[in-house]
Amino acid sequence: MKAVAVQEFGSPEGMAVVDLATPVPVRGQVLIAVEAIGVGGVDVVIRRGDLAAYGFREGHVLGGEVAGTVIAAGDDVDTSWIGRRVWAATGTGGGYAEYAVAADFIALPVTLSAVDAVALGSAGLVAHFGLAHGRFVPGESVLVRGASGSLGIMTVQLAALGGAGAVAVTTSSAARGERLRALGATEVLDRSGQGGRAGYDVIIDVVAGPDLPSFFGRLNPNGRMVVVGAVAGQPPDDFGTRMMGAFQKSLSFATFSASTVSESDGRVVRAEQFAAAARGELRVVVHEQLPLTQAALAHRKMDAGEVFGRIVLIPQG
């Protein structure tokens, strides 16, 4: 099968199309003929080499979520899954390929496309549990930092549907701000956080990076910041000291990773969200569909900040 591997950490040019053996499902897994692959921010972070300390090595096949049709099942998997359309989490990689194995999978509604499934699956889950991690309740104000990606877009929608008193976003242009307003945003700030109201009850941060501490000042007393992504890299070494400078505001800081969500809880939330998307209650935003062989181009677009929503890769059959 064709797959895309990171042959050299750094720029997208370090990615290459390679020929690999088709994987074989082991106990608890299914083999999926992939129809759509979600390109996520974590893929970019891994490709840059920022997570090498966590065991990622050159030669790694990127991709944490796919959708397609089950064509084989390992032991302990009901063979009735064969022939069914599914969304699947492939773990820390293996998704940028024509075939993938997974143990965490869920059936798709008939009317939901594979492309929409991978634009929603991981992003919707993190948005849901990120807001819960921030103890968001109806009536509170929410700021989504880095709202133009699929994760930010889903957070905006879920906060609005959840009864937020205000949903503010940071984004790079007025045009993107208008698109986010159509999805539920009520206030548009620039990338530095200028504009909007004085403070917010909850900040969901997809960006992290060196500017993270400046957003402590945008929290209300008893406000909570949850970092759900790090597309801009690590925060500065003094970010804890700078948060302590606002000690009297009783602020809370947390991180959230989908790896802490059990498969059973994840399936419940994804099933609800896929059904809502199929009914048109959640809007899925796909920036572009590209062939799997153009994965490097997808990453160049991500690096350039051109993407609104999610890029989806399509294996060429």
N, C-alpha and C positions, 0 to 999 in steps of 0.2 A: 504494500500500500504506500501511497504518498503521505508524507507528514512534513511538518515544519519544525526544525530544531534550532536552538540557539547554539551555533557553533563557536561563537566568540561573544562574550559579554560586552555590552556597550551600545553602539548605535544599531539601528535596524539592519544595517548592512551585514551584521554578524549573524543574521538569520539565514537559513538555507533550506530548500526543499530536499528531502532525503527519501530514500527507499527503505522501508522497514518491513519486517514480517508482520502480518496481521495478528493482533493479539488473540489469545485464547482465553475465554472466560473461566475463572476458577470458581470455587464454591461461593455462592451468594452473588455472583456477577452475571451480567448479560453482555453480549456483544452487540454493538449498535452500528448499523450502516448509517453513517453521519450525513445529515442533510443541512445542518446549520451549526455554526460555532460562534459563540459569543467572544468578542475581544474586550477584555476587561482591564482596568487600571492595574490590577495585580500582575497581569501578564507583562505590562510595561516595566514595572518595578523589578520583576524577576529577570527580564531580558537585559536590563541595565547592569545587572550584577549586584544590586543593592541587597539581595537576600542570600548571597553566597555563603554568608556565615551561618545560615540556617539549613545548609545541606544541598542547596541547588548548585549543580555543576554544569559546565559547558557540555553541550550535547543534549540538554534537556528539551523535551517536547512540551511546548506551552499549551495552555488551554484548560480551563476548569469547568466548562459547561458546554454541553452539546445537546442537540435534539435530532431524532431520526427514528429509524425502525429497528426493533429488536430482531436479530436474525439467528441468534443462538443463546442458549442459557446454560450456566454452570450448574453443578450439583446444588440442591436445596432451593432452586428457583423453579417455580411452576412453569411448565412448558407452554402454558396458555399465553405467556408474555410474548412468545415468538410471533412476529407479524404485527405487534402493536406499536403505535407511535408513542414515543416517550421523550421527556426531558430528563437529562442525567447530569449529575455532578461527577466529574472525573478526578476529583481530589486536587492534588497539587500540579497536575499536568496530564498530558496525553490527549488533549482535546483537539489540537491542531492536526487532524489526521482524517483519513477517509473512513477509518473504523476505530472505535474506542470501546473499552470495557468499563463498566461501572457497577457499583453495588448500591448506590443511592440514585434511584430513578422513580419517576412517577408518570402515569399515563396522561396524555394530553387530551383536552376537549377536542371533539371532531372539528370544530370551527376555528381552532387556534393554530396558526401556522408554526412550523418549526422555527422560522426566522423570528417571529414575535416571541416565541417561548424563550429563546436564548437572550433576547433583549430584555426580558422581564425576570427570568428565573432567579439568578443570584442577586441582581440589583434590588428586586422587590423584597427578597428575604432580609437583606441587610438593612434596607430602609425601615422595614417593619420592626425588627428587633433593635435597631439603633435608636429609634424613637422610644421604644419601651425601656431600653437601657438608660435613656435620659429622663425616665419617669415623666414623660409628656402626658398631660391631661388636657381635655377640651378647655378652650378658653385661653390657654397660654400662647405666648408668642414664640415663634420658631424662626431661626435664621439658618439657612442652608448655605454653607460655604463651598463653592464649587458646584453649582447647581446644574450645569449644562450637560454633564454626563448622565448615563442611564441611572446611576445610583442617586444622583442629586435630583433628577427628574421624578423618580419614584418617591423620594422623600417629600418633595413638594406636594405631590398628589395625595400621599397618605396623610400628611399633616393637615392639608385642607379638608380632606374627607373626614378626618378625625376631629374636626371642630376647632382648629387653631384660631385664636383671636387675630393673629396676623401671621403671614408666611413671607418672610423676607428672603432674598437670594443675593448672592454675589455672582457676577458674571462679567464677561469681557466686553460686551457691547449692548447698546440700546436695543438692537434688533433681537438679540438673544433674550433680553429682558422682556420684550413683548411676547415672545414665544412662551416664556415661563409664566407670564401673567395669564396666558390662555390655559395653562395647566394648573393654575391655582395660586400662583404667587400674588401677593398684594403690595409688596415693596421691592424695589430693585436697587441694589447697591453696587458700587464698582468693586473691582477685585480686592482693593485694600479695605473694603468695608465702610467706605464713606457714604453717608446718606442714611435714610430711614430714621427710625426712632432712636431714642437714647440707649435703650437696652432691650435684651431679649431673655426670655426664661430658659430657652433651650437652644444651643447651637449644635448642629450636626455638621461636622467638618470632614469633607472628603479629601482635603488637600494636604494638611499638615505643613511641613516645610518651615523655612526660617521665619515666616510671618505669623505663624500660629499664635505666639504670645500676645500679639497686638489685639487679638480678638477677645482676650480676657476682659478687656475694658468694655466690650459690648454686651456683657452679661449683667442682668439685673441681680440684686441681692438674692442669694439662694439659687442663683442660676447654675445650669449644668451644661458642660461642654462634653460631647462625645466624638472622638475621632474614629471614623469608620474607614478611612483610606489615607494613603500617604503618597499621592502622585507627585508631590513636590519634594519628597524626601523627608528626612528626619527634622524635627524641630531643633532650635539652637540649644546648646548645653545649659543655658541659664533660664530655660522656660519655666522650670519649677520655682526658681527664685523670683521670677517676675509674677508668677501666680500668687506666691506668698505675699507679694506686695499689696495684693487686694484681700488680705486676710480677713478684714472686718466685713467683707461682703459675703462671707460663708459660701464661696464658690466650690463647685465640684468638677473634677476633671476625670474622664474615663476613656478607655479605648473599647472598641467592640470588634470582634472577629466572628464570622459565621461558623468558624470551626468549633465554637462553644455551643452551638445549637444542635440538639440531638436530631438524628435522622427522622424520628417520628414527629417531633415538633415541626421540623422543616417541611415535611410532606404535608402537614395540615395547612400551614400558611401558604405554601406554594399552590396547593389545590384550590384554596379560596381565591388566591390572586389570579391564577389561570382562568378560573371560572368567571371572575369579575372582568378580566380582559376580554374573554370571549363574548360577554354580554355588553361590552363597550363601556363599562363603568371605570376601568383603568385604561389609560391611553399609553400605548407602547410606541416609543419613538426610535425608529431605525434611521441612523444617519446615512448609511450606505451599505450595499451588499457588494463584496469583492470575492473573487475566486481565492481559494485556499492558497494557491501559488503566489498571490500578491499580499501575503501576510505582512511582509516588510513594509509595503506601502501603507497598509493599515496602521502600523506602528509609527511611521513617519507622520501621518496625519494626527495621531494621538499626541506625539511629541510637539507638534506645531500648534496644538490647541484648536484644531479645526473642527473637532467632532462635537456635534450636538445630538445627544442620544447615544446609540451604540452602533459600532461597525460590526457587521456579521460576515463571517467567511463562509463560502459555499464550496464544498468539494466538487470537483468537476468529474462527473460520471460519464 
